[in-house]
């Protein structure tokens, strides 16, 4: 049974970027605030600022609560919000 549970490495794997105007919030489930680890601050800021400049959101995969989940990452203020999605 333990072999079927994915391991969490606390990373997000970005699959694609889409224009924010194409995001329909009907699919939103739960939002999570994202923060960088101690060594990822510069990359976090570059990603957030690039997404703001291009007005895009990122579709990513992450292990949350022992399941692989699809999340939508969006810039929000000085951070990023990852929202779980209501579809597979």
Residue pairs with C-beta under 8 A, 6 or more apart in sequence:
5 66
6 63
6 66
6 67
6 68
7 63
8 63
8 64
8 66
9 63
10 37
11 62
12 34
12 60
12 61
12 62
12 71
12 73
12 82
13 60
13 61
13 62
14 58
14 59
14 60
14 73
15 58
15 59
15 60
15 61
16 58
16 59
17 51
17 54
17 56
17 57
17 58
17 59
18 56
18 57
18 58
18 59
19 55
19 56
19 57
20 55
20 56
20 57
20 74
21 55
23 57
23 72
23 74
26 86
27 72
27 85
27 86
27 87
28 72
28 83
28 84
28 85
28 86
29 83
29 84
29 85
29 86
30 83
30 84
31 81
31 82
31 83
32 64
32 71
32 81
32 82
32 83
32 84
33 79
33 80
33 81
34 44
34 73
34 79
34 80
34 81
34 82
35 44
35 79
36 43
36 44
36 45
44 80
47 80
48 75
48 78
48 79
48 80
49 75
51 57
51 58
51 73
51 74
51 75
51 80
52 75
57 72
57 73
57 74
58 72
58 73
58 74
59 70
59 71
59 72
59 73
60 70
60 71
60 72
60 73
60 82
61 68
61 69
61 70
61 71
62 68
62 69
62 71
62 82
63 69
64 71
64 84
69 84
69 85
70 84
70 85
70 87
70 88
71 82
71 83
71 84
71 85
72 82
72 83
72 85
73 80
73 81
73 82
74 80
74 81
74 83
75 81
